[in-house]
Amino acid sequence: MKRVFLFTGGTSELGKATILRLLQDKNGDDEYIVHGSSTSHKLKWLEDKIGNDKLHYIGADFSRRAGVDAFLAEFKRLELVPTHWIHLPAPSLEFTQFAKTSLISMDKNLQIGVYSAFSIAQVIIPQMKKVKRGKVVFVLSSCILSKTKYMASYSIAKHALLGLMQSLVAEYESSGININAVAPSMMQTQFINQIPELAISSIRESSRLNKLVDISDVADGISFLLSSKIMSGVVLPITL
Ligand SMILES: NC(=O)c1ccc[n+]([C@@H]2O[C@H](COP(=O)([O-])OP(=O)(O)OC[C@H]3O[C@@H](n4cnc5c(N)ncnc54)[C@H](OP(=O)(O)O)[C@@H]3O)[C@@H](O)[C@H]2O)c1
């Protein structure tokens, strides 16, 4: 059966690792709708693997409401109903004391990660309900599992995304739509470029295996949730 994968924030390092993981079980008919923040697309590697007729790139800046609207307009033009949706966008992680955290940072985290998911879900989930199938994975963070210092705006946005996920699960779990999430701890990607090395070392040293989580382990977790027929409402911790 033809699958249509929608990756919002699909240009992320984790998005790339997940797409590569899914391509291991490639089906010739699969199509990929991949979103990134910029209008120029940097997915030549994927185009080379699946061909440009199966790849639809949508560039849109989710930090502005107009960007999400532009994304949805472009998405509707494709006339494709996603069978799988993976939501990954987030601004780079800031390491700031709560007292110094600005409303601008708070707003950016909510706009890019949460309001985008809310508006996109309002379009996609009813489409999935109509065809009685759909798999959704939200990428959260281990900050929803325990107390974390110096990342309030990020943590608040991920908790809000969890709230959205649970609301969707409650309303749609009997409609053939499976909605789950992964909650990974820190991975070495550009997302943590602004975090002081000392803080990263301390997270590494306090982990079970004295290392950060591998992106490929998180990609495996997402792939597992996407392949499950029964799992719904699960938040899968991927931590060390
Ligand atoms: N790395 C970690 O330690 C870690 C740990 C737990 C959870 N996560 C989560 O994993 C996900 C992927 O992160 P990553 O580590 O792979 O980081 P990344 O490579 O920096 O990816 C960030 C993604 O967000 C998109 N984005 C940023 N600003 C945007 C904007 N204004 N409008 C629309 N999209 C925007 C980026 O698009 P462009 O690339 O096109 O700009 C990119 O696709 C995020 O949700 C993050 O919270 C990461």
The ligand as an SDF file (V2000), in Angstrom:
LIG
                    3D

 48 52  0  0  0  0  0  0  0  0999 V2000
   19.6450   17.1980   19.7540 N   0  0  0  0  0  0  0  0  0  0  0  0
   19.1550   16.9520   20.9660 C   0  0  0  0  0  0  0  0  0  0  0  0
   19.8800   16.9130   21.9680 O   0  0  0  0  0  0  0  0  0  0  0  0
   17.6770   16.6770   21.1280 C   0  0  0  0  0  0  0  0  0  0  0  0
   17.2560   16.0090   22.2990 C   0  0  0  0  0  0  0  0  0  0  0  0
   15.8830   15.7600   22.4720 C   0  0  0  0  0  0  0  0  0  0  0  0
   14.9860   16.1450   21.5120 C   0  0  0  0  0  0  0  0  0  0  0  0
   15.4490   16.7810   20.3800 N   0  0  0  0  0  0  0  0  0  0  0  0
   14.4460   17.1930   19.4060 C   0  0  0  0  0  0  0  0  0  0  0  0
   14.7120   16.5790   18.1520 O   0  0  0  0  0  0  0  0  0  0  0  0
   14.1630   17.4010   17.1120 C   0  0  0  0  0  0  0  0  0  0  0  0
   15.1950   17.5450   16.0050 C   0  0  0  0  0  0  0  0  0  0  0  0
   16.3270   18.1350   16.5440 O   0  0  0  0  0  0  0  0  0  0  0  0
   17.8250   17.9810   15.9560 P   0  0  0  0  0  0  0  0  0  0  0  0
   18.6830   17.7240   17.1370 O   0  0  0  0  0  0  0  0  0  0  0  0
   17.8570   17.0560   14.8090 O   0  0  0  0  0  0  0  0  0  0  0  0
   18.1040   19.4870   15.5620 O   0  0  0  0  0  0  0  0  0  0  0  0
   18.2600   20.3270   14.2060 P   0  0  0  0  0  0  0  0  0  0  0  0
   19.0650   19.5620   13.2110 O   0  0  0  0  0  0  0  0  0  0  0  0
   18.7620   21.6510   14.6620 O   0  0  0  0  0  0  0  0  0  0  0  0
   16.7600   20.4590   13.6460 O   0  0  0  0  0  0  0  0  0  0  0  0
   15.8860   21.4980   13.9540 C   0  0  0  0  0  0  0  0  0  0  0  0
   14.7410   21.4620   12.9560 C   0  0  0  0  0  0  0  0  0  0  0  0
   13.8450   22.5290   13.2540 O   0  0  0  0  0  0  0  0  0  0  0  0
   13.6430   23.2910   12.0660 C   0  0  0  0  0  0  0  0  0  0  0  0
   13.4310   24.6980   12.3790 N   0  0  0  0  0  0  0  0  0  0  0  0
   14.2230   25.5190   13.1160 C   0  0  0  0  0  0  0  0  0  0  0  0
   13.7300   26.7760   13.0840 N   0  0  0  0  0  0  0  0  0  0  0  0
   12.6110   26.7420   12.3320 C   0  0  0  0  0  0  0  0  0  0  0  0
   11.6730   27.7180   11.9150 C   0  0  0  0  0  0  0  0  0  0  0  0
   11.7940   29.0120   12.2490 N   0  0  0  0  0  0  0  0  0  0  0  0
   10.6360   27.3330   11.1350 N   0  0  0  0  0  0  0  0  0  0  0  0
   10.5000   26.0400   10.7490 C   0  0  0  0  0  0  0  0  0  0  0  0
   11.3550   25.0610   11.1100 N   0  0  0  0  0  0  0  0  0  0  0  0
   12.4010   25.4100   11.8820 C   0  0  0  0  0  0  0  0  0  0  0  0
   14.9530   23.1410   11.2840 C   0  0  0  0  0  0  0  0  0  0  0  0
   14.7720   23.4640    9.9060 O   0  0  0  0  0  0  0  0  0  0  0  0
   16.0580   23.8830    8.9900 P   0  0  0  0  0  0  0  0  0  0  0  0
   17.1440   22.8570    9.2580 O   0  0  0  0  0  0  0  0  0  0  0  0
   15.5370   23.8050    7.5900 O   0  0  0  0  0  0  0  0  0  0  0  0
   16.4500   25.2480    9.4390 O   0  0  0  0  0  0  0  0  0  0  0  0
   15.2210   21.6450   11.5090 C   0  0  0  0  0  0  0  0  0  0  0  0
   14.4460   20.8840   10.6390 O   0  0  0  0  0  0  0  0  0  0  0  0
   13.7340   18.7130   17.7840 C   0  0  0  0  0  0  0  0  0  0  0  0
   12.3430   18.6630   18.0120 O   0  0  0  0  0  0  0  0  0  0  0  0
   14.4530   18.6850   19.1280 C   0  0  0  0  0  0  0  0  0  0  0  0
   13.7370   19.3760   20.1270 O   0  0  0  0  0  0  0  0  0  0  0  0
   16.7570   17.0560   20.1620 C   0  0  0  0  0  0  0  0  0  0  0  0
  1  2  1  0
  2  3  2  0
  2  4  1  0
  4  5  1  0
  4 48  2  0
  5  6  2  0
  6  7  1  0
  7  8  2  0
  8  9  1  0
  8 48  1  0
  9 10  1  0
  9 46  1  0
 10 11  1  0
 11 12  1  0
 11 44  1  0
 12 13  1  0
 13 14  1  0
 14 15  2  0
 14 16  1  0
 14 17  1  0
 17 18  1  0
 18 19  2  0
 18 20  1  0
 18 21  1  0
 21 22  1  0
 22 23  1  0
 23 24  1  0
 23 42  1  0
 24 25  1  0
 25 26  1  0
 25 36  1  0
 26 27  1  0
 26 35  1  0
 27 28  2  0
 28 29  1  0
 29 30  1  0
 29 35  2  0
 30 31  1  0
 30 32  2  0
 32 33  1  0
 33 34  2  0
 34 35  1  0
 36 37  1  0
 36 42  1  0
 37 38  1  0
 38 39  2  0
 38 40  1  0
 38 41  1  0
 42 43  1  0
 44 45  1  0
 44 46  1  0
 46 47  1  0
M  CHG  2   8   1  16  -1
M  END
$$$$
